[in-house]
């Protein structure tokens, strides 16, 4: 579960960064 959450957070951050740009 922790790993999935970590990946989800990383993906979310990446998406946020891409969308922000």
SULSULMO-V893743 format. One record per residue. RES is the residue in one small letter. PHI is phi in degrees with one decimal (* if undefined). NEAR is the number of other ideal C-beta (glycine too) atoms within 12 Angstrom. Layout:
res:phi:near
RES:PHI:NEAR
RES:PHI:NEAR
This chain:
res:phi:near
x:*:7
x:-59.8:8
x:-63.2:9
x:-60.4:10
x:-62.6:11
x:-60.0:12
x:-61.9:13
x:-60.2:14
x:-61.9:14
x:-62.3:14
x:-61.5:14
x:-60.6:14
x:-61.2:14
x:-59.5:14
x:-62.7:13
x:-60.6:12
x:-62.4:11
x:-65.8:10
x:-66.8:9
x:-64.3:8
x:-66.1:7
